[in-house]
């Protein structure tokens, strides 16, 4: 078996599983229970130091 075939087999199996796992982790990370305050702070950061139109 050549090196190409070995790497191709690895990429088609385990690397694909790792990439899907990483993708799901990144997609679900903001929705974890401990991230609520940090997400709210990031969402309202653009309004910091504003004078409400005055």
C-alpha positions in Angstrom: 0.0 0.0 0.0 1.4 3.4 -0.9 1.7 6.4 1.3 -1.0 8.2 -0.8 -3.4 5.3 -0.2 -2.7 5.3 3.5 -3.2 9.0 3.8 -6.3 8.9 1.7 -7.8 6.2 3.8 -7.0 8.2 7.0 -8.6 11.4 5.5 -11.7 9.5 4.4 -12.3 8.1 7.9 -10.7 9.5 11.0 -9.9 13.0 9.7 -13.5 13.4 8.5 -14.8 12.4 12.0 -12.4 14.8 13.7 -13.4 17.7 11.3 -17.2 17.1 11.9 -16.5 17.0 15.7 -14.6 20.2 15.6 -17.3 21.9 13.5 -20.1 20.8 15.9 -18.0 22.0 18.9 -17.6 25.4 17.3 -21.2 25.6 16.4 -22.5 24.6 19.9 -19.9 26.5 21.9 -21.8 29.8 22.2 -24.9 28.0 23.5 -23.3 26.4 26.5 -24.9 27.5 29.9 -21.8 29.4 31.1 -21.6 31.6 28.1 -24.7 33.6 28.6 -23.1 36.6 30.4 -20.2 36.8 28.0 -22.5 36.6 24.9 -24.8 39.4 26.4 -21.7 41.5 27.1 -20.4 41.0 23.5 -23.9 41.8 22.0 -24.2 45.1 23.9 -20.5 46.2 23.6 -21.3 48.5 20.6 -23.6 50.6 22.9 -21.0 51.3 25.5 -20.1 54.9 26.1 -23.0 56.3 24.2 -25.1 59.2 25.4 -28.5 58.0 24.1 -28.5 60.5 21.2 -27.6 63.5 23.2 
